[in-house]
Structure formats: C-alpha cells, structure tokens
Amino acid sequence: MFTVKRENDQPLQLKKVNEYGEYIPFPGVTVISACYPEQKEFCETIYKALVKNPSLLNYFAPLPADSYHMTTMSLETEQQIGSDWTQFINDNLSRYKNMNQVLQKKPIYPSIERMEVRIGWSISLTLHLPQQQIIHIKETAESLNIEKTIPKVFHMTLAYSIPNTQIPEELKIDITKELNTVIGNTQLPIKIAQPTLCYFHDMTSFPVWDAEKNPFTQTSFSSHRLFSFISDETNKATASSEKILENTLAH
C-alpha cells in the first residue's frame, strides 16, 4: 500500500460541490468499473429521473450520466496528500503503472444482481455483486497490497448534496420512489466495465489512465478546466433547446 506522507499542517479540506451546486476541483486517483456506456440507457434513465424533480436541484448536484461508476479501489486524493500532491504522483508513477498492468491481466466484469437506493449526504445506489466477484476484487487488491482501499459497501454515486442544506424527508421519499421505479423496470443482473485505473480532477469525469504521465500538472489541469467549461456550456444549451421544444409541443 502507498505510504502517505502527511504535512504537519491540517490538509486543505476540499469540498466536492460548492454552495451553488457546482462541482469544484477534487483531484485524485482511483480504480473504477464504469457503468456508462455499457449501461447507457439505464444511466440516462436514472439521470432523467433525478433532474425532472425541480426541488432536488435545491439540495443536490446531480452527476452527469456518463460519470456513473462503481469504485472498486479508492486510492488517493489531493486532500489526503496535501501540497506535495503533484510530486507524490510523480514519485509513484511506476507503482500506478504496475497496478494498471495487473488490472488488465486479471479482468473481471462486475455483475450487479441487486440495487438499493441510499440517500444521505449523497444520493447513491448500493450495489450487490456475486460473492465470487467480490473475492476476485479482494484477491486482486491483496496482490497489490491495497486491500484497505476497497469500499466497505460497493455503490454508485448519482449526486452530492449542496453544503449547508437540510434535505426534507418528503424529498428523500420522492427521490427513492422515482429511482425504485427505474430499478424495478431494469432487468437484472446488469454488467458493467472491468475495474480500470483512472484519475479525476473533480467528480464529473474519470478518464482512463495508463500512468505514463502525471495528469495533475498545471497544463493538464488547465486543459481539463477548458474542456469542462465547453462541455458544461454545451449541456446548458442542449437543456435549453429541449425545454423550448417541450413548451412548443405543449402549446
């Protein structure tokens, strides 16, 4: 397992979402099984079920459908490491590269047998896998000496709560009902992608990473912010067009 050298000072407490419901920088490295695009229709149906509730947007920031995934091994974040984050990644590139190679040699395609809605500081789906697949994930993690990074509960996060908001119980009930309807109309089990090494600058995108280069240099980060801005503006324009079309058809 990686040895994390913490600074004497308290690490900067980074948030994933700001008070305006916008995703902000939260850099890290992880191993995930992507749900999108393997289960594109399911992901998009879940997303639509969330955003169609106008009250939800006052308390939660929905993640884009193409970011939905199951974390298999939660590795490191800048919040854990501190200001020497970039150097830490540079120093551990060879270890990450080895991890990537092991994951490719021992592929597994998780099969989700059952899902349960969970609402707290986030909206997520608790995922249940066959016991043999859980054992496979644990054995792979043990071979890399990172077994402690396996989440206690496998899950798929759909939205994070906006800071300093008190979520009404009635809203939780409505969200749970809507998501359970989608789950009830989904033929289980569903398969998702094999666990893959990825990096992230925030919670909205998890690019696959071969660990050849450090993705957290200033240049890489600036490129990501530009791409995120363009994508966000495109999504806003698309949503606006859909709303105009809806109103036109309604009249």
Secondary structure, 3 states (H helix, E strand, C coil): CCCCCCCCCCCCCCCCECCCCCECCCCEEEEEEECCCCCHHHHHHHHHHHHCCCCHHHCEEECCHHHCEEEEEEEEEHHHHCCCHHHHHHHCHHHHHHHHHHHHHCCCCCEECEEEEEECCEEEEEEECCHHHHHHHHHHHHHCCCHHHCCCCCEEEEEEECCCCCCCHHHHHHHHHHHHHHHHCCCCCEECCCCEEEEECCCCCCCECCCCCCCCCHHHHHHHHHHHHHHHHHHHHHHHHHHHHHHHHHC
